[in-house]
Amino acid sequence: MCRYSNLGLLWFALQGCVLGAPSTHRKRDNTTEDYSRNLLEESMNWLDMFYDESAGYLYSLDSSALTHETRASAWYSAGLLARNAGDDAEQASKIISNIIEGQRWQFSNVSEQWYGDYQVYPEEPTVGTAQYPAKIYNSWDPNWRGFVGTTFVLILEEFKDLLSPELEALMVESLKNTTIGDSYRVGGVDDDNLYPAYSNPFIMRAFVSGWVGRRISDANMTAAGEHDAKQIVELFNRANTLSEFNSGTYAGVSLYALTLWAKYMPESSIMGQNGGRMIKETWNSLGSLYNANLKNVAGPWDRAYGFDMQRYLSILALQIWTLVGKENAPVNSKPYVMGHKNDFAIGPLIAILAPFHNELVSNSTVSSLLDFPGTHNVTTSAFSPPYDTYPRNISTWLSPNFTIGAVTFSENVIGGPSINPKQFNPAVVQWARKDGTVGFITLYAQVPALEGKVEPNSLELTYPKGNSSSTFVFLVGTNSKDGKRDVSSWDDVEGLEVVVDGTVDPEYEVTFNGLVGGAGDVINEFEFWNFTYSMPQNSEEKPSIRLHLELS
């Protein structure tokens, strides 16, 4: 196995190898290794500013009154070992020891639902007390087992020589405990939502369970990982898509976890057999939806933390950085000023895995990340049981400066499989404005079923279960700095001409959701104008609206 030298950030080029890459894949030129090294340098330089050496943790990336945080500290420890300059290895060992000590102190009762988890932050009170009740995804986050656990495995695989035998043993014990605790998770039980369709944590759980089971010779643990992986693969094989479809953040996590499958699991494992193929197919899907002119993956999006990838930081954008370089990726020159900036902390892991991962991405996909291939349509589907009554059908039209996408679905929840209307974007329009910025329109999710029809320059949406009280709410991005500050109609929206018809009342309401005022709060840190269409009073028609869209 290739090891990183203490010459620091020259390790990718000087080692002259792709870390564990199968010989059946062609090796790209050194530019992707340069891109990966650049991501490691920049993300580590930023994280260095948050490191509290006396505590052996990163300060909170949200600057929360000098508290610290666990997950980003684990990611930083991997970056320290990759860099391995000065006392980096010593500091990494200190961080890892602290994280394990927090796990032992806080999550050692095998009868509790949160057994084997990792602290959200080390200063937090004891989870499950009267003063600090256990609330999943709040006072404790079960996904931290996957994020920290996979990081520990990566460290043990790549940097074992930089760890003491004692620390290595502690890490394996910690991984055993977190694997046992993660096995408690059952979708629909105790407020947990871990189904195979919850792609990113389920892929991580399968990996950690399978890896740890083999490491400690626990056949049941190994079998559990294989069982989880089989469910994921079967769901993926239906249409070669992840259930957690087209998410700048969570497609990135899933690709990270699938890279662990492909790189560290043996060929005897279903994970080793399928990880590389799933990475390639996922990138094929993402590449077909990517508009290099807009530097955005076109909608619809299952889970998004923003409406323009050039303004919020996504893990997928970091992976694109390693493939085509920072200047060509949807990343600001100062990534830490973007929305959702804290995900820049996973940069070291993406950089470490990139030389292997990038060999699994097809040349045609890489080409599409650099140059828009021309106007085309994408039709595919994704399936997320138990929420979907049938697979979600996705249709997207992409042109050089304009994309329209929508999904047809029927679910037993509102807000998509993540049950979050602020993240689920079932219909999305994006376009280029004269100054190079991107405008957006997205439908706010309010209903359990939608029929979306996409054609060139046209978006038609119908609520099959709607009635006269239904409304269509569109979040419309604010204009560029040179555009109109105030918007009262479609005529004021920069760069786009919109004509609306359908069964809705042609009169509509426009309000503003701003950072410091307006009719409501921002969503995912984005300001927007809220265009709301209602049905005519006492209408018996099916709610339907069609937007005719032209660039202006």
C-alpha positions as CSV (number, residue, x, y, z in Angstrom):
1,M,0.0,0.0,0.0
2,C,1.2,3.5,-0.8
3,R,2.1,5.6,2.3
4,Y,2.3,9.3,2.5
5,S,5.8,10.6,3.2
6,N,6.7,13.3,5.8
7,L,7.7,15.6,2.9
8,G,4.1,16.7,3.4
9,L,2.0,17.8,0.5
10,L,4.2,16.2,-2.2
11,W,2.9,12.8,-1.3
12,F,0.5,12.3,-4.3
13,A,3.0,13.1,-7.0
14,L,6.1,11.6,-5.3
15,Q,4.6,8.3,-4.4
16,G,3.8,7.8,-8.2
17,C,0.9,5.6,-7.5
18,V,-2.9,5.7,-7.3
19,L,-3.7,4.5,-3.8
20,G,-4.8,0.9,-4.3
21,A,-6.3,1.6,-7.8
22,P,-7.1,-1.6,-9.6
23,S,-4.7,-2.3,-12.5
24,T,-7.7,-2.6,-14.9
25,H,-8.3,1.1,-14.7
26,R,-6.2,3.5,-16.7
27,K,-4.3,6.1,-14.7
28,R,-5.0,9.7,-15.3
29,D,-2.2,12.2,-15.7
30,N,-0.9,14.0,-12.6
31,T,-3.3,16.9,-12.9
32,T,-5.9,15.1,-10.8
33,E,-3.3,14.4,-8.1
34,D,-2.4,18.1,-8.2
35,Y,-6.0,19.0,-7.8
36,S,-6.4,16.6,-4.8
37,R,-3.2,18.0,-3.2
38,N,-4.6,21.5,-3.7
39,L,-7.9,20.5,-1.9
40,L,-5.9,19.0,0.9
41,E,-3.8,22.1,1.3
42,E,-6.7,24.6,1.2
43,S,-9.0,22.6,3.5
44,M,-6.3,22.0,6.0
45,N,-5.1,25.6,6.0
46,W,-8.6,26.6,6.9
47,L,-9.1,23.9,9.6
48,D,-5.7,24.8,11.1
49,M,-7.2,28.1,12.1
50,F,-9.8,26.4,14.2
51,Y,-7.5,23.9,16.0
52,D,-7.3,24.2,19.8
53,E,-4.1,22.4,20.6
54,S,-4.6,22.5,24.3
55,A,-8.0,20.7,24.0
56,G,-7.1,18.4,21.1
57,Y,-10.2,19.4,19.2
58,L,-11.3,21.8,16.6
59,Y,-13.3,24.8,17.9
60,S,-16.8,24.8,16.5
61,L,-16.8,25.9,12.9
62,D,-19.9,27.9,13.7
63,S,-17.8,29.9,16.3
64,S,-20.2,28.9,19.1
65,A,-18.7,30.6,22.1
66,L,-15.4,28.5,21.9
67,T,-17.1,25.2,22.2
68,H,-15.6,22.4,20.1
69,E,-16.9,19.8,17.7
70,T,-16.3,16.1,17.2
71,R,-17.0,15.1,13.6
72,A,-14.9,17.8,12.0
73,S,-12.1,17.1,14.5
74,A,-12.1,13.4,13.3
75,W,-11.9,14.6,9.6
76,Y,-9.1,17.0,10.6
77,S,-7.1,14.2,12.3
78,A,-7.1,12.3,9.0
79,G,-5.8,15.4,7.2
80,L,-3.1,15.8,9.8
81,L,-1.9,12.3,9.1
82,A,-2.0,12.8,5.4
83,R,0.1,16.0,5.7
84,N,2.4,14.5,8.4
85,A,4.5,17.6,8.9
86,G,6.0,18.7,12.2
87,D,3.9,17.3,15.1
88,D,0.9,16.6,12.9
89,A,0.8,12.9,13.7
90,E,1.1,13.6,17.4
91,Q,-1.8,16.0,17.3
92,A,-3.9,13.6,15.2
93,S,-3.4,10.9,17.9
94,K,-4.4,13.3,20.6
95,I,-7.6,14.1,18.7
96,I,-8.5,10.5,18.1
97,S,-7.9,9.6,21.7
98,N,-10.1,12.4,22.9
99,I,-12.9,11.4,20.6
100,I,-12.8,7.8,21.8
101,E,-12.7,8.9,25.4
102,G,-15.8,11.0,24.8
103,Q,-17.5,7.9,23.3
104,R,-16.5,5.8,26.3
105,W,-17.8,8.4,28.8
106,Q,-21.0,9.3,27.0
107,F,-22.2,6.3,25.1
108,S,-21.1,3.2,27.0
109,N,-24.4,1.8,28.2
110,V,-25.2,-1.0,25.8
111,S,-28.9,-0.9,26.6
112,E,-29.3,2.7,25.3
113,Q,-30.3,3.6,21.8
114,W,-27.3,5.8,21.4
115,Y,-24.7,3.2,22.5
116,G,-21.4,3.5,20.7
117,D,-22.2,6.9,19.1
118,Y,-19.8,9.8,19.2
119,Q,-20.5,13.2,20.9
120,V,-21.8,16.0,18.8
121,Y,-19.5,18.2,20.8
122,P,-17.4,17.4,23.9
123,E,-18.9,19.9,26.2
124,E,-22.4,18.6,25.9
125,P,-24.2,17.2,29.0
126,T,-25.1,13.5,29.4
127,V,-27.6,12.4,26.8
128,G,-30.8,11.0,28.2
129,T,-30.8,13.0,31.5
130,A,-33.8,15.0,32.6
131,Q,-32.0,18.2,31.8
132,Y,-30.7,16.9,28.4
133,P,-33.3,14.6,27.0
134,A,-32.3,12.2,24.2
135,K,-33.5,13.6,20.9
136,I,-32.4,11.9,17.8
137,Y,-30.5,14.2,15.3
138,N,-30.3,16.8,18.1
139,S,-28.8,15.9,21.4
140,W,-27.4,12.8,19.7
141,D,-26.9,12.1,16.0
142,P,-26.8,8.4,15.0
143,N,-25.1,9.3,11.7
144,W,-22.0,10.4,13.6
145,R,-21.3,6.7,14.0
146,G,-20.9,6.5,10.3
147,F,-19.0,9.7,9.7
148,V,-16.5,9.1,12.5
149,G,-16.4,5.3,12.1
150,T,-15.6,5.5,8.4
151,T,-12.9,8.1,9.2
152,F,-11.3,5.8,11.7
153,V,-11.3,2.9,9.2
154,L,-9.7,5.2,6.6
155,I,-7.0,6.2,9.1
156,L,-6.3,2.6,10.0
157,E,-6.0,1.6,6.4
158,E,-3.8,4.5,5.2
159,F,-1.8,5.7,8.2
160,K,-1.4,2.7,10.6
161,D,2.3,3.3,10.6
162,L,1.8,6.7,12.2
163,L,-0.2,5.3,15.1
164,S,1.0,3.6,18.2
165,P,-0.2,0.0,18.7
166,E,-2.1,1.1,21.8
167,L,-4.1,3.7,19.8
168,E,-4.7,1.3,17.0
169,A,-6.3,-1.1,19.6
170,L,-8.4,1.6,21.0
171,M,-9.7,2.6,17.6
172,V,-10.6,-1.0,16.8
173,E,-12.5,-1.3,20.1
174,S,-14.3,2.0,19.4
175,L,-15.3,0.7,16.0
176,K,-16.6,-2.5,17.5
177,N,-18.8,-0.5,19.9
178,T,-20.0,1.9,17.2
179,T,-20.9,-1.0,14.9
180,I,-22.9,-2.7,17.7
181,G,-24.7,0.6,18.4
182,D,-25.4,1.2,14.7
183,S,-27.1,-2.2,14.5
184,Y,-29.8,-0.9,16.9
185,R,-31.1,1.4,14.1
186,V,-34.3,0.2,12.4
187,G,-36.3,2.4,10.2
188,G,-39.6,3.3,11.7
189,V,-38.6,2.3,15.2
190,D,-37.7,4.8,18.0
191,D,-38.0,7.8,15.7
192,D,-35.2,6.4,13.5
193,N,-35.4,6.7,9.7
194,L,-32.6,4.4,8.6
195,Y,-33.9,2.4,5.7
196,P,-31.8,1.2,2.7
197,A,-33.2,4.2,0.8
198,Y,-31.5,6.6,3.2
199,S,-28.5,6.1,1.0
200,N,-25.5,7.8,2.7
201,P,-25.7,6.5,6.3
202,F,-26.9,3.0,5.1
203,I,-23.9,2.7,2.8
204,M,-21.6,3.8,5.6
205,R,-23.2,1.4,8.1
206,A,-22.7,-1.5,5.7
207,F,-19.1,-0.7,5.2
208,V,-18.1,-0.2,8.8
209,S,-20.0,-3.4,9.9
210,G,-18.3,-5.4,7.1
211,W,-14.9,-4.0,7.7
212,V,-15.0,-4.3,11.5
213,G,-16.5,-7.8,11.4
214,R,-13.5,-9.0,9.2
215,R,-11.0,-7.2,11.4
216,I,-12.2,-8.8,14.7
217,S,-13.3,-12.1,13.1
218,D,-17.0,-11.6,14.0
219,A,-19.0,-13.5,11.5
220,N,-22.3,-12.0,12.6
221,M,-21.0,-8.5,12.2
222,T,-19.6,-9.3,8.8
223,A,-22.8,-10.9,7.7
224,A,-24.8,-7.9,8.8
225,G,-22.7,-5.6,6.7
226,E,-23.1,-7.9,3.7
227,H,-26.9,-8.0,4.3
228,D,-27.1,-4.2,4.4
229,A,-25.0,-4.0,1.3
230,K,-27.2,-6.4,-0.6
231,Q,-30.3,-4.3,0.1
232,I,-28.5,-1.2,-1.1
233,V,-27.2,-2.9,-4.3
234,E,-30.6,-4.3,-5.1
235,L,-32.3,-0.9,-4.8
236,F,-29.5,0.7,-6.9
237,N,-29.7,-1.9,-9.6
238,R,-33.4,-1.0,-10.4
239,A,-32.3,2.1,-12.4
240,N,-28.6,2.5,-11.6
241,T,-29.5,5.4,-9.3
242,L,-29.1,6.1,-5.6
243,S,-32.4,6.4,-3.7
244,E,-31.1,9.6,-2.2
245,F,-31.0,11.1,-5.7
246,N,-29.1,14.1,-7.1
247,S,-28.0,15.8,-3.9
248,G,-25.0,18.0,-3.9
249,T,-24.3,17.1,-0.3
250,Y,-25.5,13.6,0.1
251,A,-24.5,12.2,-3.3
252,G,-21.1,13.4,-2.2
253,V,-21.3,11.4,1.0
254,S,-22.6,8.3,-0.8
255,L,-19.7,8.5,-3.3
256,Y,-17.2,8.8,-0.4
257,A,-18.7,5.8,1.3
258,L,-18.8,3.8,-2.0
259,T,-15.2,4.6,-2.5
260,L,-14.5,2.9,0.8
261,W,-16.4,-0.2,-0.5
262,A,-14.4,-0.3,-3.7
263,K,-11.0,0.4,-2.1
264,Y,-11.0,-1.5,1.2
265,M,-13.4,-4.4,0.8
266,P,-12.3,-7.7,-0.7
267,E,-13.7,-9.2,-3.9
268,S,-15.5,-11.8,-1.8
269,S,-17.7,-9.0,-0.5
270,I,-20.7,-7.7,-2.3
271,M,-19.3,-4.3,-1.5
272,G,-16.0,-5.0,-3.1
273,Q,-17.8,-6.4,-6.1
274,N,-20.2,-3.5,-6.7
275,G,-18.6,-0.3,-5.2
276,G,-16.7,0.7,-8.3
277,R,-19.6,0.1,-10.6
278,M,-21.9,2.1,-8.5
279,I,-19.5,5.0,-8.4
280,K,-19.2,5.0,-12.2
281,E,-23.0,4.8,-12.7
282,T,-23.7,7.5,-10.1
283,W,-21.3,9.8,-11.8
284,N,-22.8,9.0,-15.2
285,S,-26.1,10.1,-13.9
286,L,-24.7,13.2,-12.3
287,G,-22.7,14.0,-15.4
288,S,-25.7,13.9,-17.6
289,L,-27.5,16.4,-15.3
290,Y,-24.5,18.7,-14.9
291,N,-24.4,22.0,-16.8
292,A,-20.8,23.1,-17.0
293,N,-21.8,26.5,-18.2
294,L,-24.0,27.1,-15.0
295,K,-21.7,25.0,-12.8
296,N,-24.7,23.3,-11.4
297,V,-26.3,19.9,-11.4
298,A,-29.8,20.5,-12.8
299,G,-32.8,19.7,-10.7
300,P,-34.9,18.1,-9.4
301,W,-33.0,17.6,-6.1
302,D,-34.0,15.2,-3.4
303,R,-32.0,17.0,-0.7
304,A,-30.4,20.4,-1.3
305,Y,-28.8,22.9,1.1
306,G,-29.1,25.7,-1.5
307,F,-30.4,26.6,-4.9
308,D,-27.1,27.4,-6.7
309,M,-24.0,25.3,-6.2
310,Q,-21.8,28.3,-6.8
311,R,-23.1,29.9,-3.7
312,Y,-23.3,27.0,-1.2
313,L,-20.6,24.5,-0.5
314,S,-21.4,20.9,-1.5
315,I,-19.3,17.7,-1.0
316,L,-20.0,16.9,-4.6
317,A,-18.3,20.1,-5.6
318,L,-15.2,19.1,-3.7
319,Q,-15.1,15.9,-5.7
320,I,-15.5,17.8,-8.9
321,W,-12.6,20.0,-7.7
322,T,-10.4,16.9,-7.6
323,L,-11.5,15.8,-11.1
324,V,-11.2,19.1,-13.1
325,G,-9.6,21.6,-10.8
326,K,-11.0,24.3,-8.5
327,E,-11.4,26.9,-11.2
328,N,-13.7,24.6,-13.1
329,A,-15.7,23.4,-10.1
330,P,-18.7,25.0,-8.5
331,V,-16.6,26.4,-5.7
332,N,-15.9,30.0,-4.7
333,S,-12.3,31.1,-4.7
334,K,-12.8,31.3,-0.9
335,P,-14.8,28.2,-0.1
336,Y,-15.3,29.1,3.5
337,V,-17.4,32.1,2.6
338,M,-20.0,30.0,0.9
339,G,-23.3,28.8,2.4
340,H,-23.1,25.5,4.3
341,K,-19.3,26.1,4.5
342,N,-18.8,23.6,7.3
343,D,-18.7,20.8,4.8
344,F,-15.3,22.1,3.7
345,A,-14.1,20.2,6.7
346,I,-14.5,16.9,4.8
347,G,-12.1,18.1,2.2
348,P,-9.1,16.1,3.6
349,L,-11.0,12.8,3.2
350,I,-12.1,13.6,-0.3
351,A,-8.5,14.5,-1.2
352,I,-7.1,11.4,0.4
353,L,-9.5,9.1,-1.6
354,A,-9.5,11.1,-4.8
355,P,-6.5,9.3,-6.6
356,F,-8.4,6.0,-6.2
357,H,-11.9,7.4,-6.6
358,N,-11.2,9.4,-9.7
359,E,-10.0,6.4,-11.7
360,L,-13.5,5.0,-11.4
361,V,-15.1,8.0,-13.1
362,S,-15.6,7.7,-16.9
363,N,-13.8,10.0,-19.3
364,S,-17.1,11.1,-20.8
365,T,-18.3,12.2,-17.3
366,V,-15.1,14.2,-16.7
367,S,-15.6,15.8,-20.1
368,S,-19.1,16.8,-19.2
369,L,-17.8,18.5,-16.0
370,L,-15.6,20.8,-18.2
371,D,-17.8,21.3,-21.3
372,F,-21.5,21.3,-21.7
373,P,-22.2,18.6,-24.4
374,G,-25.2,20.3,-25.9
375,T,-29.0,20.5,-25.4
376,H,-30.4,17.2,-24.2
377,N,-33.0,15.5,-22.1
378,V,-32.5,13.2,-19.1
379,T,-35.1,10.7,-18.0
380,T,-34.5,8.5,-15.1
381,S,-36.1,7.4,-11.8
382,A,-35.3,6.8,-8.1
383,F,-37.1,4.8,-5.5
384,S,-37.3,5.3,-1.7
385,P,-39.5,2.8,0.1
386,P,-41.3,3.0,2.4
387,Y,-42.2,6.6,1.4
388,D,-42.7,6.2,-2.4
389,T,-45.8,4.4,-3.6
390,Y,-44.0,4.0,-6.9
391,P,-40.6,5.1,-8.2
392,R,-40.1,8.8,-8.6
393,N,-39.9,9.7,-12.3
394,I,-37.4,12.4,-13.1
395,S,-37.4,14.4,-16.3
396,T,-34.9,17.2,-17.1
397,W,-34.2,19.4,-20.1
398,L,-30.8,21.0,-20.3
399,S,-29.7,23.7,-22.8
400,P,-26.5,25.7,-22.8
401,N,-27.7,28.4,-20.5
402,F,-31.0,27.1,-19.2
403,T,-32.2,24.0,-17.4
404,I,-35.7,22.8,-16.3
405,G,-36.3,19.6,-14.2
406,A,-39.2,18.1,-12.3
407,V,-40.2,14.8,-10.7
408,T,-43.5,12.9,-10.7
409,F,-44.1,11.2,-7.4
410,S,-46.7,9.8,-5.0
411,E,-45.6,9.5,-1.3
412,N,-47.1,9.0,2.1
413,V,-45.2,12.0,3.4
414,I,-44.7,15.7,2.5
415,G,-41.2,17.0,1.8
416,G,-39.8,14.0,-0.1
417,P,-38.1,10.9,1.4
418,S,-36.2,13.2,3.9
419,I,-39.6,14.6,5.0
420,N,-38.1,18.1,4.7
421,P,-39.8,20.7,2.4
422,K,-36.8,22.9,2.8
423,Q,-34.5,20.3,1.2
424,F,-36.8,18.6,-1.3
425,N,-37.0,20.5,-4.6
426,P,-39.4,18.7,-6.9
427,A,-39.3,21.2,-9.7
428,V,-36.3,23.4,-10.5
429,V,-35.4,26.0,-13.1
430,Q,-32.0,27.6,-13.5
431,W,-30.6,30.1,-16.0
432,A,-27.5,32.1,-16.8
433,R,-27.8,35.9,-16.3
434,K,-25.7,38.4,-18.2
435,D,-23.2,39.0,-15.4
436,G,-22.5,35.2,-15.2
437,T,-24.6,34.6,-12.1
438,V,-27.4,32.0,-11.9
439,G,-31.0,32.6,-11.4
440,F,-33.3,30.0,-10.0
441,I,-37.0,29.0,-9.5
442,T,-37.9,26.1,-7.3
443,L,-41.3,24.7,-6.3
444,Y,-41.7,24.6,-2.5
445,A,-42.9,21.1,-1.5
446,Q,-46.4,21.2,0.0
447,V,-48.1,18.0,-1.3
448,P,-47.6,14.2,-1.1
449,A,-48.1,13.8,-4.9
450,L,-47.0,15.7,-8.0
451,E,-47.1,15.2,-11.7
452,G,-44.3,17.1,-13.4
453,K,-44.0,17.5,-17.2
454,V,-40.9,19.1,-18.7
455,E,-40.5,20.2,-22.3
456,P,-38.1,22.7,-23.9
457,N,-38.9,26.1,-22.3
458,S,-41.9,24.7,-20.5
459,L,-42.7,23.4,-17.0
460,E,-46.2,22.0,-16.2
461,L,-47.1,20.9,-12.7
462,T,-50.3,19.2,-11.5
463,Y,-51.5,18.2,-8.0
464,P,-53.4,14.9,-8.6
465,K,-54.7,15.0,-5.0
466,G,-55.2,18.7,-4.8
467,N,-58.3,20.8,-4.4
468,S,-59.5,24.4,-4.4
469,S,-57.4,25.2,-1.3
470,S,-54.1,24.1,-3.0
471,T,-51.4,26.6,-3.8
472,F,-48.3,26.6,-5.9
473,V,-45.4,28.4,-4.2
474,F,-42.3,29.2,-6.2
475,L,-39.1,30.4,-4.6
476,V,-37.5,32.8,-7.0
477,G,-33.9,33.9,-6.5
478,T,-33.0,37.5,-6.0
479,N,-31.6,39.4,-8.9
480,S,-27.9,40.0,-9.4
481,K,-26.3,43.1,-7.9
482,D,-27.0,45.0,-11.1
483,G,-30.6,43.9,-11.4
484,K,-33.7,45.3,-9.8
485,R,-33.7,45.2,-6.0
486,D,-37.5,45.1,-5.8
487,V,-39.7,42.5,-7.4
488,S,-43.4,42.7,-7.7
489,S,-44.1,40.5,-10.8
490,W,-42.4,38.2,-13.3
491,D,-41.4,41.2,-15.3
492,D,-39.0,42.2,-12.6
493,V,-37.2,38.8,-12.6
494,E,-33.8,39.3,-14.2
495,G,-32.9,37.3,-17.4
496,L,-36.1,35.4,-17.8
497,E,-39.5,35.9,-19.4
498,V,-42.3,34.0,-17.8
499,V,-45.9,33.5,-19.0
500,V,-48.2,31.4,-16.7
501,D,-51.5,29.6,-17.5
502,G,-53.4,26.6,-16.1
503,T,-56.3,26.1,-13.8
504,V,-54.9,28.5,-11.2
505,D,-56.1,32.0,-10.6
506,P,-54.0,34.2,-12.9
507,E,-53.6,36.7,-10.1
508,Y,-50.7,35.9,-7.8
509,E,-49.0,37.2,-4.7
510,V,-45.3,38.2,-4.4
511,T,-43.6,38.5,-1.0
512,F,-40.0,38.6,0.1
513,N,-38.1,36.3,2.5
514,G,-34.9,38.0,3.6
515,L,-31.9,37.8,5.9
516,V,-33.2,40.7,8.1
517,G,-36.8,41.2,7.2
518,G,-39.7,40.4,4.9
519,A,-42.6,38.0,5.1
520,G,-40.6,35.1,6.3
521,D,-37.2,33.6,6.9
522,V,-34.6,32.5,4.4
523,I,-34.2,28.9,3.4
524,N,-30.8,27.3,3.4
525,E,-29.3,30.7,3.8
526,F,-30.8,31.9,0.5
527,E,-33.0,35.0,0.2
528,F,-35.8,34.7,-2.3
529,W,-39.0,36.2,-3.7
530,N,-42.1,34.0,-3.0
531,F,-44.5,33.8,-5.9
532,T,-47.8,32.2,-4.8
533,Y,-50.6,31.0,-7.0
534,S,-54.0,29.9,-5.6
535,M,-56.9,28.1,-7.1
536,P,-60.1,30.1,-7.9
537,Q,-62.6,30.0,-5.1
538,N,-64.8,26.9,-5.1
539,S,-62.9,25.5,-8.2
540,E,-63.6,21.8,-8.9
541,E,-60.7,21.5,-11.4
542,K,-57.5,19.7,-10.7
543,P,-54.8,22.2,-9.6
544,S,-52.4,22.7,-12.5
545,I,-50.0,25.4,-13.6
546,R,-47.8,25.8,-16.7
547,L,-44.8,28.1,-16.9
548,H,-43.7,29.1,-20.4
549,L,-40.0,30.2,-20.0
550,E,-37.7,32.1,-22.3
551,L,-34.3,33.7,-21.7
552,S,-34.4,37.5,-22.0
